[in-house]
Amino acid sequence: MPSLFDPIKIGTLRCPNRIWMAPLTRGRGTRDHVPTDLMATYYAQRASAGLIISEATGISVEGSGWPYAGGLWGPEHVAHWKIVTDAVHAAGGRIFAQLWHMGRIVHPSLHGVQPISASATTAPGSAHTYEGKQPYVEARPLDLKEIPRLIGDYVTAARNAIDAGFDGVQLHAANGYLIDQFLRDGSNHRTDAYGGSIENRIRLLREVTEALIATVGAERTAVRLSPNGDSQGVDDSDQAALFPAAAQVLNALGIAFLELREPGPNGTFGKSDRPAVAPLIRKAFSGVLVLNSDYDLARGQAALAAGAADAITYGRKFLANPDLPHRFAEGIALNSDDPKTWYSQGPEGYITYPSASI
Ligand SMILES: Cc1cc2nc3c(=O)[nH]c(=O)nc-3n(C[C@H](O)[C@H](O)[C@H](O)COP(=O)(O)O)c2cc1C
């Protein structure tokens, strides 16, 4: 069985280790969602990850609702992401872009329009906006006629990602955002071909993934899911049936890898009492399977040794330790992350975490 320090191939890309960086929104772009030079420094510092998955990056104005998060719909985004990917590649790294449509989580104060979702539902709680926290508003159900346009937005963003030098794209289908809102029966009450049966609720995930594959190739297309339990009020009555079925569809499409965020009952970024669906997905999906949430070195090695995963993504540990693979290899103590600077602007708590000197 492999170790975290063994290389792994995804498509034609050789990843030198299986210690990957999880997608992390950090809010260091401009108000127009253009990447900044600070972001190039941050990602290049973390180039020793087997693979970096970028922060969630808006595919369109409609899908973007996080202050100062990156976007990928216009030429200015492409030009500035190119500076980031060049810096990562120059430092010897590899980076996929996580493609994001937030659906009902987008607050209208950002772009002045009502958010879209599978159905007319409202997320619980309040949104991060430029004016502070504001309660979510009710989404309008996406019209059937709009689906080709939505898929087109994903295609444009994926093409832009490759033009910007990314090594591939990851469809963000996790954490209660748009694709997840379609997947689960708690937020999808549609009665058309995109709602009702599991097959119908998987349809948007399948069609978007197919479109991404047609645009950038299966070897450069990945997907992230968060199967066990509620995310931002999005939940399903039968996760153990839904998610293995989704994984089976993705398996048939031959995607580059599937990443699962599954916190446990003592999770420190989300918690869930529901069992992880990963063991069922491992049976349904024969490609590269990547696990996430609260992993340390020992738990990551154990997951690989048990054949439960092919790689692990580390979120907050990579946030605070730019040289995480080196620290793991040498048994060097880890810096801890400071939640106060997770989403703050500026360099503090972003590019200021030190690498170890040995
Ligand atoms: C500051 C922060 C930002 C995050 N942003 C994203 C994101 O953009 N996309 C995503 O899929 N998950 C995001 N997550 C979730 C992480 O990818 C990961 O699932 C979570 O941190 C648990 O992994 P860890 O225990 O290794 O940190 C974020 C988490 C944190 C702490």
The ligand as a MOL file (V3000), in Angstrom:
LIG
                    3D

  0  0  0     0  0            999 V3000
M  V30 BEGIN CTAB
M  V30 COUNTS 31 33 0 0 0
M  V30 BEGIN ATOM
M  V30 1 C -10.5360 29.2700 5.7320 0
M  V30 2 C -11.2060 28.1300 5.0210 0
M  V30 3 C -11.6470 28.3050 3.7240 0
M  V30 4 C -12.2520 27.2490 3.0220 0
M  V30 5 N -12.6120 27.4160 1.7140 0
M  V30 6 C -13.0460 26.3600 0.9860 0
M  V30 7 C -13.2680 26.4870 -0.4070 0
M  V30 8 O -13.0210 27.5320 -1.0250 0
M  V30 9 N -13.7320 25.4000 -1.0740 0
M  V30 10 C -13.9940 24.2090 -0.4340 0
M  V30 11 O -14.4120 23.2610 -1.0850 0
M  V30 12 N -13.7600 24.0670 0.8900 0
M  V30 13 C -13.2710 25.0920 1.5960 0
M  V30 14 N -12.9690 24.9330 2.9220 0
M  V30 15 C -13.0020 23.5780 3.5160 0
M  V30 16 C -11.6080 22.9430 3.4230 0
M  V30 17 O -11.2700 22.6420 2.0760 0
M  V30 18 C -11.5510 21.6370 4.2240 0
M  V30 19 O -12.5950 20.8120 3.7950 0
M  V30 20 C -11.6490 21.8610 5.7290 0
M  V30 21 O -10.7360 22.8770 6.1480 0
M  V30 22 C -11.3480 20.5810 6.5150 0
M  V30 23 O -10.0550 20.1300 6.2130 0
M  V30 24 P -8.8490 20.3160 7.2880 0
M  V30 25 O -9.3080 19.6460 8.5600 0
M  V30 26 O -7.6590 19.6300 6.6690 0
M  V30 27 O -8.6440 21.7860 7.4820 0
M  V30 28 C -12.4110 25.9810 3.6650 0
M  V30 29 C -11.9770 25.8330 4.9830 0
M  V30 30 C -11.3790 26.8810 5.6630 0
M  V30 31 C -10.8770 26.6610 7.0550 0
M  V30 END ATOM
M  V30 BEGIN BOND
M  V30 1 1 1 2
M  V30 2 1 2 3
M  V30 3 2 2 30
M  V30 4 2 3 4
M  V30 5 1 4 5
M  V30 6 1 4 28
M  V30 7 2 5 6
M  V30 8 1 6 7
M  V30 9 1 6 13
M  V30 10 2 7 8
M  V30 11 1 7 9
M  V30 12 1 9 10
M  V30 13 2 10 11
M  V30 14 1 10 12
M  V30 15 2 12 13
M  V30 16 1 13 14
M  V30 17 1 14 15
M  V30 18 1 14 28
M  V30 19 1 15 16
M  V30 20 1 16 17
M  V30 21 1 16 18
M  V30 22 1 18 19
M  V30 23 1 18 20
M  V30 24 1 20 21
M  V30 25 1 20 22
M  V30 26 1 22 23
M  V30 27 1 23 24
M  V30 28 2 24 25
M  V30 29 1 24 26
M  V30 30 1 24 27
M  V30 31 2 28 29
M  V30 32 1 29 30
M  V30 33 1 30 31
M  V30 END BOND
M  V30 END CTAB
M  END
